[in-house]
């Protein structure tokens, strides 16, 4: 187009198309975009308008002069002012009238002569990002502090003490406290969990570390010898006694620690004498008249329920309370999956060195170890690894080869609906329901007949039976495949937990408090939160719906607000299956959780729940995000493909 000439129809069409493209680009940008002329007048605003900053409608700021707004004190020093002054790209963070933080970047547009023609200002609300960064910084600080404390502990322990799981780190922290106090300790845990290792750790971490650590297995010494072994005897005390006499374990452990393993196996007559030693802090060898003062820290250990033994009269109640000064429960290995890989590598290195081998476990073999129940705990794991190192013909041991060396046990289902141990009522009901359905299916071979016999609708029976089949299929799955599936489910759970955490963090706790103060759909904060939950669901794409609940003093789960897709009303109580209810109760205590797939009145779902906290860290309510069974299965299949591709 020549200078001074009117544009042709084609040129006008191109201008309109270009303008349309530019508007589309502006609309798709998440930031607020302002175009300002050299005098500071706003001439264009994008669709993403930050009303929190301006406190007016978008059409009211077009034509306004930013410099005049500054001079009147209506806004703080703007990025436009600084770009006009320096004629260069500048970014600043501004505080709004209501405490929001805005990152504004001003970019000068110059003509060919270097004169300023326009300023483009891009602004983004970074309030939530700033909060997240501060929270992350605090979490990192706390984690680093905890890591340093644990490193100090671990450096003082022998290299064979492998601790990576959170619950075992807690045991280690308790051990350090006990070590400094020299108090009597009772270690409680299944056989093979590492009670002796914890006792040894208490010895190494305390002031008695340079003194003796004497170990006694009360179940391995014959009853008629145990008294003389513990308390000693003088020469000639009884027929067959050593002519020189014997120093008992208590005396040997003087100023140090005496570890009494399997304390439940101690005979009742000796329990009386042990109680006296603990009370009087002195021991009388067999045949002696004079007692010997001792300074011994006693650590007892048991894999049995001593309270039950007390009720049965098999263990003295007074001794139980004397030993139960500081009880430490050591979790079984199946509850400390994070430790398994490190323990496995530790034992592989140990037996490679002992047997001069170079065996290695592949990643899928480690995954298989993580899903095995380990009823024998660490001791069983060590035995399996020793077997692998000694018998493996290959240096690289994969899951398939390892599977042949693990003693899998098939679970045996009762033929009748029988509950053999105490369990939560809902779990017992589910257990009985499953067995009834399986028995009825075996007898009638028809879902229609089974539904009639059990007096439920056929669609309900079909749904319940499908759920049972999926459970049985999972139980009968090849262990290696089950390991893969468990890992994939764990990976998906991590992703869903992240969604809940981010969503909960984006919710303004003060808005929730305002809603709780006037729990009504007419409350403007209800509409504000409902719109936000709906917007998050629409932007995220994979969420079925979001909601905010609270739990009252009677453990009732009360709906505060839900997004528009979920028909719940403020103040309405929610009654759900145990999977989601348990998750909600834990979230009100600060724990983020993900449920397995469950079924309620809204369908078959998987929920991710996280606490909503205010600036002081107090839990105000809980945020839930639900995901459909179709979405969960699709994601698992996607992860399976990725897994196979690796």
Secondary structure, 3 states (H helix, E strand, C coil): CCCCCCCCHHHHHHHHHHHHHHHHHHHHCCCEEEEEECCCEEEEECCCCCHHHHCCCHHHCCCCEHHHHHHCCCCCCCHHHHHHHHCCCEEEEEECCCCCEEEEEEEEEECCCCCEEEEEEEEEECHHHHHHHHHHHHHHHHHHHHHHHHHHHHHCCCCCCCCCCHHHHHHHHHHHHHHHHCCCEEEECCCCCCHHHHHHHHHHHCCCCCCCEEEEECCCCCHHHHHHHHHEECCCCCCCCCCCCEECHHHHCCCCEEEEECHHHCCHHHHHHHHHHHHHCEECCECCCCCEECCCEEEEEECCCHHHHHHHCCCCHHHHHHHCCEEEECCCHHHCHHHHHHHHHHHHHHHHHHHCCCCEECHHHHHHHHHCCCCCHHHHHHHHHHHHHHHCCCCEECHHHHHCCCCCCCCCCCCCCCCCCCCCHHHHHHHHHHHHHHHHHHHHCCHHHHHHHCCCCHHHHHHHHHHHHHHHHHHCCCHHHHHHHHHHHHHHHHHHHHHHHHHHHHCCHHHHHHHHHCCCCCCHHHHHHHHHHHHHHHHHCCCCEEEEEEECCCCCEEEEEECCCCCCCCCCEECCCHHHHHHHHHHCCCCCEECCCEEECCEEEEEEEEEEECCCCCEEEEEEEEEEHHHHHHHHHHHHHHHHHC
